[in-house]
């Protein structure tokens, strides 16, 4: 499984890239702030909503600390999706939130 630090994700955004970010935290957690542009698909719904994702695109998967996003990344990778787990999750995020 590929991994990327929160700083690397922040740098991509700062450079004008628009990475596709999936936040697998629960709705209540996301209300406290998420990475701008991230789409919320709670971990328990990933299996049922993965058809909304495009296998030809790469997604960065985020959660609170990196555990749930690692599980989601592994699951999606097993189903043919291109994913990168953001190590450390939102606890490591120092960039802007919305």
trRosetta pair geometry for C-beta under 8 A, 3 or more apart (Angstrom, degrees):
i j d omega theta_ij theta_ji phi_ij phi_ji
1 70 6.8 101 121 -150 163 78
1 73 5.3 91 -155 125 127 123
1 74 5.9 -60 -77 -80 137 74
1 77 6.2 -134 -105 -23 85 162
1 83 7.5 -28 -151 92 91 98
1 85 5.8 32 152 -4 120 121
2 73 7.9 -131 55 -175 67 135
2 83 7.1 174 50 102 101 52
2 84 4.5 -55 104 -112 112 77
2 85 7.0 159 90 18 55 72
3 84 6.6 137 -118 -172 16 78
3 85 4.9 -32 -107 69 76 91
3 86 7.6 131 -161 -110 71 13
3 87 4.7 52 -179 -44 121 109
4 8 4.5 -118 -178 83 96 133
4 9 5.8 110 122 -52 122 86
4 60 6.5 -59 49 -129 135 113
4 84 4.9 33 -6 159 114 127
4 85 7.4 164 24 80 69 42
4 86 5.8 -38 74 -106 86 60
4 87 6.9 -175 74 7 30 88
5 8 4.6 103 55 1 78 100
5 9 7.3 -141 98 -1 46 83
5 86 7.5 51 175 -160 13 69
5 87 5.6 -41 -100 58 53 106
5 88 6.7 28 -146 18 69 127
5 92 7.0 -105 -170 144 78 143
6 9 5.7 -54 -153 36 36 112
6 10 6.2 39 148 -21 67 106
6 86 5.9 74 -84 178 64 109
6 87 7.4 -111 -27 74 73 63
6 88 5.4 -84 -22 80 112 120
6 89 7.6 -13 -72 85 117 13
6 90 7.9 125 -112 -111 134 23
6 92 3.9 174 -4 112 141 101
6 93 4.7 -138 -159 -85 135 54
6 94 6.9 113 124 6 125 75
6 95 7.5 -157 163 0 96 101
7 10 5.4 -52 -146 38 33 115
7 11 6.3 38 152 -23 65 103
7 92 7.8 -81 -27 152 75 106
7 94 7.4 14 -88 31 77 112
8 11 5.6 -49 -148 33 31 114
8 12 6.7 38 151 -23 62 100
9 12 5.7 -49 -154 29 34 114
9 13 6.7 31 150 -15 64 103
9 19 6.7 -103 -145 53 82 152
9 21 7.4 82 -162 -98 128 124
9 35 7.2 -46 141 -132 130 155
9 60 5.9 129 -114 -177 120 160
9 62 7.9 84 -135 -79 173 120
9 86 5.6 -6 -37 -117 146 121
9 93 7.9 -47 74 -111 126 92
9 95 7.8 -118 100 3 90 144
10 13 5.8 -56 -154 37 34 111
10 14 6.2 33 150 -20 67 108
10 93 7.3 146 -62 -147 113 72
10 94 6.8 -19 -74 62 162 79
10 95 4.1 -177 -119 -54 112 130
11 14 5.5 -55 -143 38 33 113
11 15 6.2 29 157 -17 66 108
12 15 5.9 -62 -149 38 27 108
12 17 4.3 -61 178 61 84 131
12 19 5.2 35 128 -24 143 123
13 16 8.0 76 175 -45 31 11
13 17 6.6 -83 -80 65 28 78
13 18 7.9 66 -117 -102 66 39
13 19 7.1 -80 -66 21 75 99
13 35 7.7 -144 -64 -176 152 109
13 36 7.3 113 -152 60 142 105
13 95 6.7 85 61 -166 143 160
14 95 8.0 -134 -50 -120 99 126
18 37 6.9 -123 -156 -176 87 163
19 58 7.5 -56 -148 99 90 96
19 60 5.2 36 147 -6 130 124
20 39 7.7 -13 -174 9 81 116
20 57 5.8 49 9 148 152 126
20 58 6.9 151 41 89 106 50
20 59 4.8 -63 100 -108 105 70
20 60 6.9 154 83 16 52 75
21 35 5.4 -60 133 84 165 131
21 37 6.3 94 35 101 113 88
21 38 4.0 -63 104 -106 114 82
21 39 7.0 153 88 18 60 68
21 59 7.2 139 -106 -166 19 74
21 60 4.8 -27 -107 69 73 100
21 61 7.9 165 -159 -84 58 20
21 62 6.0 13 -174 -4 103 123
22 38 6.9 151 -106 -165 9 86
22 39 5.6 -30 -111 69 63 91
22 40 8.0 125 -166 -111 59 16
22 41 5.5 -27 -165 30 107 110
22 53 7.7 -26 -69 -93 143 126
22 59 5.2 19 -5 178 113 126
22 60 7.2 170 24 80 68 47
22 61 5.3 -20 69 -109 100 66
22 62 7.0 168 85 24 46 77
22 72 7.4 -140 109 142 124 143
23 30 5.8 116 119 -104 139 113
23 34 5.2 -68 -56 -143 168 123
23 35 6.9 171 -68 28 118 93
23 38 4.4 66 -28 153 111 131
23 39 6.9 179 21 80 81 35
23 40 4.9 -36 73 -100 103 65
23 41 7.5 134 68 28 51 57
23 62 4.9 -32 -106 76 67 104
23 63 7.2 133 -165 -90 62 42
24 40 8.0 153 -89 -155 19 58
24 41 6.2 -27 -103 83 65 71
24 42 6.2 84 -171 -155 56 25
24 43 4.4 69 169 -68 111 74
24 46 6.4 -7 -123 -62 115 121
24 61 6.2 17 -17 -170 119 96
24 62 7.0 166 14 77 76 46
24 63 5.0 -41 66 -80 93 97
24 68 5.2 -155 103 131 120 112
24 69 5.6 161 31 -89 123 66
24 72 4.6 -151 -78 -40 162 158
25 29 3.8 -97 159 87 126 135
25 30 5.4 157 83 -54 110 82
25 34 7.9 -159 44 -99 124 104
25 40 7.2 -62 62 -137 74 100
25 42 6.9 -53 110 -113 25 71
25 43 7.8 25 -88 -22 18 93
25 62 7.6 -42 -17 115 98 80
25 63 5.2 137 -62 -145 80 66
25 64 5.7 99 -100 -45 120 82
25 68 7.1 121 -84 74 55 149
25 90 7.3 -15 -43 -8 145 137
26 29 4.9 94 59 5 75 104
26 30 7.2 -146 96 -7 38 89
26 42 5.3 44 -106 -120 48 121
27 30 5.7 -58 -149 36 32 112
27 31 6.7 44 152 -31 64 99
27 40 6.6 98 -102 152 63 147
27 42 6.6 -54 -34 -58 72 122
28 31 5.7 -45 -157 18 33 118
28 32 7.8 37 147 -21 57 96
29 32 6.0 -52 -172 21 41 113
29 64 6.3 -83 -165 -71 145 108
30 33 7.7 -130 -175 69 40 20
30 34 4.9 6 -155 -57 84 123
30 40 4.8 -6 -98 -101 168 139
33 90 7.7 142 94 -162 92 133
33 97 3.4 39 -179 149 112 145
33 98 6.9 133 -147 57 68 22
34 38 4.7 -121 157 59 116 127
34 40 6.8 -100 -96 -66 162 102
34 62 8.0 128 -155 98 89 139
34 90 7.7 -74 -120 -102 52 132
34 97 6.0 127 52 -158 20 93
34 98 6.2 -40 63 60 74 73
35 38 4.4 87 65 -33 88 124
35 62 6.4 120 2 -3 128 175
35 90 7.9 -140 -38 -103 90 91
35 93 6.6 -124 -75 -138 98 147
35 95 6.9 45 -125 81 88 121
35 96 7.9 92 -143 85 54 66
35 97 6.6 -60 -82 -113 31 68
35 98 7.9 10 132 19 15 87
36 96 5.8 8 -22 102 118 109
36 97 7.2 -176 -42 -146 72 23
36 98 4.8 86 -96 -15 74 121
38 62 6.4 -54 -135 42 143 137
41 45 5.6 -127 -177 89 77 106
41 46 5.7 100 133 -90 115 65
41 49 5.1 -145 -143 82 125 144
41 52 7.8 -177 -92 59 140 133
42 45 4.9 73 65 14 82 106
42 46 7.7 -120 98 -36 41 76
43 46 5.8 -27 -155 -14 38 116
43 63 7.2 21 -57 -100 115 129
43 68 4.8 -95 -71 -172 143 116
43 71 6.7 43 -150 84 127 118
43 72 5.6 -118 -122 -66 83 112
45 48 5.3 -69 -162 51 63 106
45 49 5.2 33 146 -5 95 119
46 49 6.3 -76 -134 51 23 91
46 50 6.0 47 166 -59 66 95
46 72 5.1 -169 -89 -134 165 101
46 75 6.3 97 114 92 135 141
46 76 6.9 -90 174 -60 124 100
47 50 6.4 -28 -142 -10 21 114
47 75 7.1 -77 -76 168 83 140
49 52 5.1 -21 175 11 80 120
49 53 7.8 82 130 -20 75 92
50 53 5.5 -47 -166 24 56 115
50 76 6.3 -176 -126 -112 124 88
50 79 6.3 35 155 98 157 155
50 81 7.0 -115 -163 -44 112 142
53 57 7.4 -130 -179 62 81 107
53 59 6.5 -43 -146 -45 129 146
53 76 7.4 -11 74 -144 164 124
53 81 6.0 19 118 -120 138 133
54 57 4.4 58 83 10 107 110
55 80 5.3 -6 -136 126 129 102
55 81 5.6 -110 -117 -100 70 59
55 82 7.2 105 -173 -4 53 85
56 82 8.0 4 178 8 13 125
57 82 6.8 -153 107 55 31 114
58 82 4.3 -66 -102 116 71 118
58 83 7.2 168 -162 -87 66 25
58 84 6.7 36 173 -11 107 104
59 76 7.3 -58 61 144 131 161
59 81 6.7 -14 23 164 120 118
59 82 6.9 131 15 90 71 67
59 83 5.1 -24 69 -110 90 76
59 84 7.3 -171 94 26 44 71
60 83 7.6 139 -101 -162 20 66
60 84 5.0 -29 -109 70 68 100
60 85 8.0 129 -162 -118 61 8
60 86 5.6 59 173 -50 102 104
61 69 4.2 158 128 -162 95 95
61 72 5.1 -169 -166 92 143 116
61 73 4.7 -160 42 -68 148 91
61 76 7.3 172 -65 22 142 143
61 83 5.4 19 -19 -171 117 117
61 84 7.0 174 16 79 77 44
61 85 5.4 -34 66 -107 103 56
61 86 6.6 -158 81 5 46 83
62 69 5.5 -28 -140 -95 7 144
62 86 4.7 2 -95 37 79 135
62 89 6.1 120 -169 -138 71 66
62 90 6.5 83 170 -52 110 82
62 93 8.0 41 -153 -60 131 131
63 66 6.5 -174 58 -61 97 14
63 67 6.7 -84 82 57 143 59
63 68 3.8 140 -110 63 166 104
63 69 4.0 -156 -4 -33 98 92
63 72 7.5 143 -47 8 118 127
63 89 4.8 -54 80 -120 60 125
63 90 7.2 -100 123 -4 29 94
64 67 8.0 -17 61 34 86 91
64 68 7.2 61 22 21 82 118
64 89 4.9 43 106 146 23 149
64 90 5.4 -52 -131 39 40 105
64 91 6.3 52 162 -31 67 96
65 88 6.8 -60 -165 -169 51 33
65 89 4.4 -76 -59 30 5 138
65 90 7.7 -58 -58 42 39 68
65 91 5.2 19 -101 5 71 131
66 69 5.7 -66 -144 48 37 110
66 70 5.9 46 157 -31 71 105
66 85 6.6 83 -157 162 84 111
66 86 7.0 -124 -105 97 84 59
66 87 5.3 30 -122 -150 139 41
66 88 5.3 42 -48 -15 127 14
66 89 4.4 -131 -42 -29 61 93
66 92 7.8 34 -47 2 114 125
67 70 5.8 -55 -152 28 26 111
67 71 6.8 22 153 -14 62 102
67 89 7.8 -35 13 -41 61 136
68 71 5.6 -52 -152 36 37 111
68 72 6.2 35 151 -17 69 106
69 72 5.5 -51 -143 41 36 112
69 73 6.0 42 153 -25 67 105
69 85 5.0 135 126 -145 102 88
69 86 6.1 -37 140 43 164 76
69 89 6.2 166 3 -92 131 94
70 73 5.6 -51 -144 35 29 114
70 74 6.4 30 156 -19 63 105
70 85 5.0 43 -92 -135 61 154
71 74 5.9 -54 -149 36 29 110
71 75 6.3 29 153 -18 64 108
72 75 5.7 -57 -148 38 31 113
72 76 6.1 24 157 -14 67 109
72 83 7.7 -144 119 -171 81 158
73 76 6.0 -59 -144 41 27 106
73 77 6.0 30 157 -22 64 110
73 83 4.5 -169 -139 122 80 132
73 84 7.2 -57 -128 125 130 7
73 85 4.2 -82 -28 -66 161 98
74 77 5.7 -55 -144 36 27 113
74 78 6.4 30 155 -22 62 106
75 78 5.9 -58 -155 32 28 112
75 79 6.8 9 153 -4 62 110
76 79 5.8 -68 -152 46 35 103
76 81 4.0 -51 166 57 97 132
76 83 4.9 85 89 -33 127 146
77 80 7.8 107 -175 -23 30 9
77 81 6.3 -89 -80 66 34 74
77 82 7.9 61 -108 -111 74 22
77 83 5.6 -107 -61 38 86 111
86 89 6.3 108 100 -94 97 36
86 92 7.8 -164 151 65 96 120
87 92 7.1 8 110 27 64 163
88 91 6.0 -118 170 73 77 88
88 92 2.9 36 135 -21 130 144
88 93 7.9 165 113 -34 103 60
89 92 6.3 112 61 17 43 93
89 93 7.4 -66 134 -21 44 99
90 93 4.8 -38 -146 11 49 125
93 97 7.3 89 128 -70 134 105
